[in-house]
C-alpha cells in the first residue's frame, strides 16, 4: 500500500492595512516616522510588514542601510498597491456620492489668479445650491494641479489650456484677457483711449513675482515690445497687489475680469493688447466623475456665460 501525504499550506490573506503600512514605510523611508504617521507602535508596524512579506513570499524592504528602501519586488508590488488604493478611494467616493447632492465632497485645484475673481463667485453659487457638499480648494501652480489630478488628490482643476501632462483632459471655459489695471479714479480718466505699450516705460508698476505663470506671460509681452517699465513693487499675492493699486497711483497688469469684483479698480486697455489665454476645466482621463463634480462643472460653464466672459476660440 502506498501512503500519500498531502500538505496543505495556509497563507495569511493580504489586507488593506498591509498596503497602507507598506506605502507609509516607503514614503518615510523609516519605520519610526511611518509608525508615528499611522498612529501605531513601531513593533506592530514591523510585524505587519513581515506578515505581508511572508504572505507574498518575497522581501519587499531593504532594511540594511540607514534608510529603509524598497527592493525590486517591493517597487513592483507597491506600484500595483498604489493603483489599488486609489481605485478603492474612488469606489468609496462613488458609494457615498448621493445623486441628489445632499452630501458629498469635491476637491478643486486652481492657479492663483483665479482666486481673485472666479473662486469666490463659484463657491458662493455652489454652496447656495448644494450646501451639503464639502468643497476643498487648493491654490497652487498648474503643474501641481495636473500632478494632483493624476494622483487622484483632486477631482477638478481650473487652469490654462495648452500642453498638459499625459492623462489630463482640458475643457475650454473662456478666454482670459489681461490689461493695465489702476485705481478706478485713475482708470476713469485714462479710459478714453488705449495706453501704448511704449508708454509703460514711463510708468511705475506693481507686478506679481516671478513664481507666477502670469508674470512670465507679462514679461514675454514686455520683452517682445522692448519695454522696461519701472517695477516699484513685486508681490506674491493678488490680494496684496489689488490693495496697493487701489490706494496708490501705481498700476499693475492683471486679468481684466478682476475688476468685475473690485469696484475700486478699473481696466485700461493696452495697445497692442496682451495675448489672450484660454481658461480650462481640467480632469483626469478615466477618473470617476461624481454628481458633485458634474454639478460644479455645469455651474462653472453657466457662471462664465452669465458674467459675459469671452467664449474660448
KEVODREN-846923 format. One line per 8 residues: for each residue x, y, z negated of C-alpha. Coordinates in steps of 0.5 Angstrom, whole numbers, plus 500, padded with zeros to 3 digits. Example, Ala and Ser with C-alpha at 12.3 -4.5 7.8 and 13.67 -1.06 7.14 Angstrom:
2
525:491:484 ~ 527:498:486 .
END
This chain:
313
500:500:500 ~ 503:507:502 ~ 501:512:497 ~ 501:519:500 ~ 502:525:495 ~ 498:532:497 ~ 501:538:494 ~ 496:544:494 .
499:551:494 ~ 495:556:491 ~ 498:563:493 ~ 495:570:489 ~ 491:574:493 ~ 493:581:495 ~ 489:586:492 ~ 488:594:494 .
492:596:488 ~ 498:592:490 ~ 498:596:497 ~ 498:603:493 ~ 503:601:488 ~ 508:599:494 ~ 506:605:497 ~ 508:609:491 .
514:606:490 ~ 516:607:497 ~ 514:615:497 ~ 518:616:490 ~ 524:611:491 ~ 524:610:484 ~ 520:605:479 ~ 519:610:473 .
517:616:477 ~ 512:612:481 ~ 509:609:475 ~ 508:616:472 ~ 504:618:478 ~ 500:612:478 ~ 499:612:470 ~ 501:605:469 .
507:603:465 ~ 514:601:469 ~ 514:594:467 ~ 507:593:469 ~ 508:596:476 ~ 515:592:477 ~ 511:586:475 ~ 505:587:480 .
510:588:486 ~ 514:582:484 ~ 507:578:485 ~ 506:582:491 ~ 513:579:494 ~ 511:572:491 ~ 504:572:495 ~ 508:574:501 .
514:570:501 ~ 518:576:502 ~ 523:581:499 ~ 520:588:500 ~ 524:592:496 ~ 532:593:495 ~ 533:594:488 ~ 541:594:488 .
542:601:490 ~ 541:608:486 ~ 534:609:489 ~ 529:603:491 ~ 529:602:498 ~ 524:598:503 ~ 527:592:506 ~ 526:591:513 .
520:586:511 ~ 518:592:507 ~ 518:597:512 ~ 514:593:517 ~ 509:591:511 ~ 508:598:509 ~ 506:601:516 ~ 500:596:516 .
498:597:509 ~ 498:605:510 ~ 493:604:516 ~ 489:599:512 ~ 489:604:506 ~ 487:610:511 ~ 481:606:514 ~ 479:604:507 .
478:611:505 ~ 475:613:512 ~ 470:607:510 ~ 469:609:503 ~ 467:616:506 ~ 462:613:511 ~ 459:610:506 ~ 458:616:501 .
456:620:507 ~ 449:622:506 ~ 446:623:513 ~ 441:629:510 ~ 447:632:508 ~ 445:633:501 ~ 452:631:498 ~ 459:629:501 .
466:632:502 ~ 469:636:508 ~ 477:637:509 ~ 478:643:513 ~ 485:646:515 ~ 486:653:518 ~ 492:657:520 ~ 493:663:516 .
490:669:521 ~ 483:665:521 ~ 482:666:513 ~ 482:674:514 ~ 476:674:519 ~ 473:667:520 ~ 473:662:514 ~ 469:667:510 .
463:667:514 ~ 464:660:516 ~ 464:658:509 ~ 458:662:507 ~ 454:660:512 ~ 456:652:511 ~ 454:653:503 ~ 448:656:504 .
445:651:509 ~ 449:645:505 ~ 450:647:498 ~ 451:639:496 ~ 457:639:501 ~ 464:640:497 ~ 469:644:502 ~ 476:644:501 .
480:649:505 ~ 488:648:506 ~ 491:654:509 ~ 498:652:513 ~ 502:652:519 ~ 499:649:526 ~ 504:643:526 ~ 502:641:519 .
495:642:520 ~ 496:637:526 ~ 500:632:522 ~ 495:632:516 ~ 489:630:521 ~ 493:625:524 ~ 495:622:517 ~ 487:623:515 .
489:628:510 ~ 484:633:514 ~ 477:632:517 ~ 478:638:522 ~ 482:644:523 ~ 482:651:526 ~ 488:653:530 ~ 490:655:537 .
489:651:544 ~ 496:649:547 ~ 500:643:547 ~ 498:638:541 ~ 501:632:537 ~ 499:626:541 ~ 493:623:538 ~ 490:630:536 .
484:633:540 ~ 482:640:541 ~ 475:643:543 ~ 476:650:545 ~ 472:655:541 ~ 473:662:543 ~ 478:667:546 ~ 482:671:541 .
485:678:543 ~ 490:682:539 ~ 491:689:539 ~ 493:695:535 ~ 489:696:528 ~ 489:702:524 ~ 485:705:518 ~ 478:707:521 .
479:714:520 ~ 486:714:525 ~ 483:709:530 ~ 477:713:531 ~ 481:719:533 ~ 485:714:538 ~ 480:710:541 ~ 478:714:547 .
484:711:551 ~ 489:705:550 ~ 495:706:547 ~ 501:705:552 ~ 506:699:549 ~ 512:704:550 ~ 509:709:545 ~ 510:704:540 .
517:706:540 ~ 514:712:536 ~ 510:708:531 ~ 511:705:524 ~ 508:699:524 ~ 506:693:518 ~ 507:686:521 ~ 507:679:519 .
513:676:517 ~ 517:671:522 ~ 514:665:519 ~ 507:666:522 ~ 506:664:529 ~ 502:670:530 ~ 509:674:529 ~ 512:670:534 .
507:672:539 ~ 507:679:538 ~ 515:679:538 ~ 515:676:545 ~ 510:681:547 ~ 514:687:545 ~ 521:684:548 ~ 517:683:555 .
516:690:555 ~ 523:692:552 ~ 519:696:546 ~ 522:696:539 ~ 518:699:534 ~ 520:701:527 ~ 518:696:522 ~ 516:699:516 .
513:693:512 ~ 513:686:513 ~ 509:682:509 ~ 507:674:509 ~ 500:676:507 ~ 494:678:512 ~ 490:681:506 ~ 497:685:504 .
497:688:511 ~ 490:690:511 ~ 490:693:504 ~ 496:697:506 ~ 494:699:513 ~ 487:702:510 ~ 491:706:505 ~ 496:709:510 .
498:712:516 ~ 501:705:518 ~ 498:701:524 ~ 499:693:525 ~ 498:688:530 ~ 493:683:529 ~ 487:680:532 ~ 481:685:534 .
476:680:530 ~ 479:682:523 ~ 476:689:524 ~ 469:686:524 ~ 469:684:517 ~ 474:690:515 ~ 470:697:516 ~ 476:701:513 .
480:698:519 ~ 479:700:527 ~ 482:697:533 ~ 486:701:538 ~ 487:697:545 ~ 494:697:548 ~ 496:698:555 ~ 497:692:557 .
494:688:552 ~ 497:682:549 ~ 496:676:552 ~ 490:672:549 ~ 490:666:545 ~ 484:660:545 ~ 482:658:539 ~ 480:651:538 .
477:646:533 ~ 482:640:532 ~ 480:633:530 ~ 484:626:530 ~ 482:622:536 ~ 478:616:534 ~ 477:619:527 ~ 470:617:523 .
466:624:524 ~ 461:624:518 ~ 455:628:518 ~ 458:634:514 ~ 464:635:520 ~ 459:634:525 ~ 454:640:522 ~ 461:644:521 .
463:644:528 ~ 456:646:530 ~ 455:651:525 ~ 462:654:528 ~ 460:654:535 ~ 454:658:533 ~ 457:663:529 ~ 462:665:534 .
457:665:539 ~ 453:670:534 ~ 459:674:533 ~ 460:675:540 ~ 467:673:541 ~ 469:672:548 ~ 468:665:550 ~ 474:660:552 .
476:660:559 .
END
